[in-house]
Amino acid sequence: MPIRDWPEAIRPRERLIRDGPPALSDAQLLALVIGSGTKARSALAMAETLLHSIGGIGGLARADLTALGLGQATAARIVAGLELGRRALVAEREGDVLDTPAAAARALAPHLAHRDREALVVVLLTRKQRLIAVCPLYQGNVAGTSVRIGELFTEALRRNAAGILLGHNHPSGDPEPSADDLRTTRDAVAAGRLLGVSVVDHVIIGAGRHVSLRERGAMAESGSRSL
């Protein structure tokens, strides 16, 4: 039965207007994004099937929606909704003090945790380690990405940031640093010292975990200074 034929009290849109978004389940919220169902299935049934097949909301954030058999318009609405949510999370953190690895990981998660390919971002910081901006820099293949050290500092120099924090993800879910990660960190710290821009940390995001190379001693060994 189409949702429009349901009693008004249980329709997702009317419930959201009446009771607010927290009153709706994940499937009901997704049904509102999907918009319209088909003759055979309601938008809610489609949402429930989709969430079940990809492992819930977490799976939805990481899924390649173009490969799920959805129409282009439906897939585009879902992708747009997810991206708006990520950007809202990022905007809320502007000005946050990222003076601990945990705080940095929370700021990086919306940019990196959902990706199925390795990506690297550069976080611009003030002298007091307040977040100025998160600048996406590279996205590689599943195995990794190649980093040009000079490009890590382009936006920092352009915007007069006092320091940067590097962040990237490991799609495998294991945030343990590789030899390339350690080498990139050492090279970035050395370049930052020459340019007068502190490299505060390099945080690797995995599946529900993160690793700080500052905590591992990789930054101190390279002579990095804090802001």
Secondary structure, DSSP 8 states (H G I E B T S, - for coil): --GGGS-GGG-HHHHHHHH-GGGS-HHHHHHHHH----SSS-HHHHHHHHHHHHTHHHHHHHS-GGGTT--HHHHHHHHHHHHHHHHHHHHHTTT-B--SHHHHHHHHHHHHTT-SS-EEEEEEE-TT-BEEEEEEEEE-BTTB----GGGGGHHHHHTT-SEEEEEEE-TTS-----HHHHHHHHHHHHHHHHHT-EEEEEEEE-SS-EEETTTTTHHHHTT----
